[in-house]
Structures are given as structure tokens and as C-alpha cells.
Amino acid sequence: RNTDEICMAKAIIVGMAVLNDDPMIRNIKEGRSKQKDPALPLLHHISLPQTRLGLDSVAKIEDYLKISILVVDWFNGNKVIYPGDSKFYNNGARCLAL
């Protein structure tokens, strides 16, 4: 059971671990504390609250991580609800889909 409201930050941590072939990916995917531990400093460095984040927070995270983040609404037929910042498309950075 989830006991916090930092799901987006934790999803980004998992996605970054996958993109970066982190050797601890299995642990990160399966353990909420393994997701929360790196998610909290991420939020702190960007001055974001430890609460539910809106789509406006995605741009701040993209700028900090220098990566484009595509956000889709799974409950709405995978409709794109945030297309990611295009400034990161052509510089060799990879895209993270949430």
C-alpha cells in the first residue's frame, strides 16, 4: 500500500533507472522505499513539495534532469497529456514516458 503522495517523482526515478540500465533496477521497481529514497532529494533540489505533483512540475523536473518526459493518461486510452519539452529532443537526450 502506498503511504505517500509522491507517485510522479517515484515513477520518474523508476524510469530513469530503466533508461540508465541501473544494476539495482529490479530492487527499485519492487521496493517503494528504494523509490522514495532518491525521489525525496530530487524534489528537494528542484524545490517541489512532497505532495501530488501536477503537470506544471514536469517541466521543472525535465529542466533539472535534462530529459524530455512524456506523460500519458492510461485511463483515457493512453492519451498524451504532456508531450515533453521539445528542447531536449534533438540533443541526444532520451525521452522518459510515464
Salt bridges, closest charged atoms under 4 A:
ASP4 OD1 - LYS10 NZ 3.17
GLU5 OE2 - ARG52 NE 3.87
GLU30 OE2 - ARG26 NE 3.53
ASP63 OD1 - LYS87 NZ 2.78
ASP85 OD2 - LYS87 NZ 3.85
